[in-house]
């Protein structure tokens, strides 16, 4: 395979490098969004399944209560919501920060 060299002036080379880093930055953002979408989609499916199971159990319990009691009684069920824990930075985030630093240095 034959290698060829192309001579570029400094400004064009710097601009090309900025464009490549910007493209990498955009790709990393896209990958992060795709990962977040997959995670959210999985959690949505799990929550839908959990909700379906809970609704069927509530329906059966309601039928059982109605058969045992002459009058309808209302009950309130309170459920504790656990606070979400912060996730540690993943490698995409660190790579994203490195590229942003490089872009900032090149822009000066």
Phi, psi and omega in degrees: 000136184264132178261143179233147180247140179241131181269126178237147174282166187300316183297318179294319180296318179295318178296319178296319180296319178298317180296320179295316179295323177295320178296317177299318179299315179296321178295320179295319176300318180297316179297318178298317180295322179294317179297316179298321179298315179299316181297314180296322180295317178298316181293324177297316179296318180296318180293322178296318178296317179297318179297319179298316179296316180296319180295321178293321179292322177296320180297315180293320179294322178297318179297318178297316179296317180297326180286333182268339184246142179284331182244155177277130178240142179263138177233145178250131178244122179258136182239131179282138178256124180279136177291145181283141178270145179287139180270144177291158180297138177265175185292333177295321180296317180294320178295322178299316179295321178299315182294322178296322177295318179297317178297320180295320178294321181289331182285341183289000000 
